[in-house]
Structure formats: C-alpha cells, structure tokens
C-alpha cells in the first residue's frame, strides 16, 4: 500500500497482516480520487470501514482539511493510526473512531457550517454493510455540505444499491473484482468524473 498523490506521495503504508481486511487496490483508489477530483481539497473526509486507513490518508495527502476513520476493529484502527504516524499527520487533522460504520453513520451529524464533506466506504464484500451504508447515505444527500459518496463492493456481489433509488444520482463503475457506487447531490454537475 502506498499514497499515490499529494503531499505524502510515494509513502509506503503498513498493510494488514490478516486476510480479513482487503485494502483498496491502487487502481481503484486512483479511480475514486479521479471521480472526486478537486472536491477533496478542504473537505471533511469520512472513511468508513477504514481498515488500514489508506483512503482517508490519501484524502489528507490531497488536501482534505480533516478525516474521520471509522472501523469496528481495534486492530484496524491501530494500523490506521500507525500509517498516519508514518505520514506525519497532525493529530488535529484526523479522528479515529471505534464503531460499527452503519450505526455510526446513522447517528452522525454533518457540520452545520456548510463545510463540504465526502464519504467513502470499503466494507466487506460479502454481507449487508455496503447496502446499509448506501441506504443511509441516499437519505443524507440533502444534508448541509454533502459533496459525494463512494462505496466499494465486489463485482460478484448482489446489487446492494437501495431499492427505489434515484437512478439519476447513482452511477456504478467496475474495476476488475471491485465496483464503485457513486452518489452526488441531484444538482451536482459531475465535475471530476
């Protein structure tokens, strides 16, 4: 794992030693950040099911003002913390949260000052987590500051997109064994895609 762009470009990050955590590949990570484009700069970046923290660290490297890393695994959060240390991230720029991503998102309140926020999630490919996050996120697209959401899931997974979803807001892109479901506010121009 490495940081692919920005201030910390080229930094090697520690990878999980367990097969239960599957880091986002560089190819998929690059695709995500190409989709997000300049909206990452100065945003609040939410990295759900963060694993070793590669996506949130990439966002900080590219100029996100702050990142929140959420994972239910203490081991993953500790590894994300080590990787933030490798990059020299200032403590005021990140928060590590030990919580179930779905429960946390259901209770989280966006900043009321209009700060732009982006959510990415890389949950386990099998199981209901991707679909649950997508449903919650679709319900929050009118929240103050919402800029974009991207959820990674397996290409062999049953379609986890919310039933009755607004097709105009969601796009799906496939990258080998991974798919990215992207949602933006309905009036978004799609800049960065």
Secondary structure as GFF3:
##gff-version 3
##sequence-region A 1 193
A	DSSP	alpha_helix	26	36	.	.	.	ID=ss1
A	DSSP	three_ten_helix	37	40	.	.	.	ID=ss2
A	DSSP	beta_strand	44	48	.	.	.	ID=ss3
A	DSSP	alpha_helix	54	61	.	.	.	ID=ss4
A	DSSP	beta_strand	66	71	.	.	.	ID=ss5
A	DSSP	alpha_helix	74	87	.	.	.	ID=ss6
A	DSSP	three_ten_helix	91	93	.	.	.	ID=ss7
A	DSSP	beta_strand	94	98	.	.	.	ID=ss8
A	DSSP	alpha_helix	101	107	.	.	.	ID=ss9
A	DSSP	beta_strand	117	121	.	.	.	ID=ss10
A	DSSP	alpha_helix	129	138	.	.	.	ID=ss11
A	DSSP	beta_strand	146	154	.	.	.	ID=ss12
A	DSSP	beta_strand	170	175	.	.	.	ID=ss13
A	DSSP	beta_strand	178	183	.	.	.	ID=ss14
###
